[in-house]
Amino acid sequence: MSDAAVLQDPRAGEILDIVAAETGVPRDKLTPDAGIEALGIPSLDLVQTVFALETRFDIEIPVVSDRTGAGEFETVGALVSHVLATIDRAKPPA
């Protein structure tokens, strides 16, 4: 699923609200293709954001290996996609 398509998921809005609250970045700047680095989000704020997301959704977000060396998540869309995939994997089987 593309970064833009992932934002159609109803849970994406809540994830973005948490990202905005934890990082201080205005919600309207958190577009799918917005780069984490370009938004000026320090790594400590990103770590705090991950902890807040883990607490809210009762999940453990696994570390992502990044081949580019640019950091764990390059874009807002990649972060949201990763969190949604983690939530989906954590759901108990029906």
C-alpha positions in Angstrom: 0.0 0.0 0.0 1.4 3.4 -0.9 2.1 6.0 1.8 -0.8 8.2 0.5 -3.3 5.2 0.4 -2.4 4.3 4.0 -3.9 7.6 5.2 -7.3 6.4 4.0 -7.3 4.0 7.0 -9.5 5.5 9.7 -6.8 4.9 12.4 -4.3 7.0 10.5 -5.9 10.3 11.7 -5.4 9.3 15.4 -1.8 8.2 14.6 -1.2 11.6 13.0 -2.8 13.4 16.0 -0.3 11.6 18.3 2.6 12.4 16.0 1.6 16.1 16.0 1.2 16.3 19.8 4.5 14.6 20.5 6.6 16.4 17.9 5.0 19.8 17.9 4.7 19.7 14.1 1.4 21.2 12.9 -1.0 18.4 11.9 -1.5 19.9 8.4 2.3 19.5 7.7 2.1 15.8 8.4 1.5 14.7 4.8 2.3 11.2 3.5 5.4 12.3 1.6 6.7 14.7 4.2 10.1 13.7 5.2 10.7 13.2 9.0 14.1 14.9 8.7 12.7 17.7 6.5 10.0 18.4 9.1 12.8 18.9 11.7 11.7 16.1 14.0 14.5 15.3 16.3 15.2 11.6 16.9 14.3 11.9 20.6 10.9 13.3 19.6 10.4 10.4 17.2 11.3 7.9 20.0 8.8 9.6 22.3 6.2 9.4 19.5 6.8 5.7 19.1 6.3 5.2 22.9 3.1 7.2 22.8 1.8 5.1 19.9 2.8 1.9 21.6 0.9 2.9 24.7 -2.2 4.1 22.9 -2.6 1.0 20.7 -1.1 -1.5 23.2 1.5 -2.7 20.7 5.2 -3.0 20.5 6.5 -1.3 17.4 9.5 -3.2 15.9 12.6 -1.5 14.7 12.8 -0.9 11.0 16.1 -1.5 9.3 16.7 1.4 6.9 19.1 0.7 4.0 19.6 4.4 3.2 20.9 5.4 6.6 18.4 8.2 6.7 16.8 7.0 9.9 14.1 4.6 11.0 11.3 6.3 9.0 12.0 8.5 6.0 8.4 9.8 5.6 5.3 10.4 7.7 3.5 7.9 5.4 6.1 5.2 6.1 5.7 5.8 9.9 1.9 5.5 9.7 2.1 2.5 7.4 4.5 0.7 9.8 2.2 1.5 12.8 -0.9 0.3 11.1 0.9 -3.0 10.0 2.0 -3.5 13.6 -1.6 -2.9 14.9 -2.9 -5.4 12.3 -0.4 -8.1 13.3 -1.2 -7.6 17.0 -5.0 -8.3 16.5 -6.1 -11.6 17.9 -7.2 -14.1 15.3 -11.0 -14.0 14.6 
